[in-house]
């Protein structure tokens, strides 16, 4: 089955903030973060059920190399990304739905 990834607007803002922060640390590091996020999305395309539940039916998976988790839900043929969350933040700030 072919899944479509839908990134919600608040998750897009989190991605932009992370990219900007990493670019301030070192030019090119933001792009490396985006590449790792793309790799994560590729894993989701192959098997969206690979990661465990955060709160049923919402799942959560870790991005390689960076301290970020992706909070998402599989709805029919869509993978809805609710949050790209820095793991070192207060977990109560994690967005779902």
Buried (B, 14 or more C-beta within 10 A) or exposed (E): EEBEBBBBEEBEEBBEEBBEEBBEEEEEBBEBBBEBBEEBBEEBEEEBEEBEEBEEEBBBBEBEEBEBBBBBBBEEEBBBBBBBBBEEEEEEEBBBE
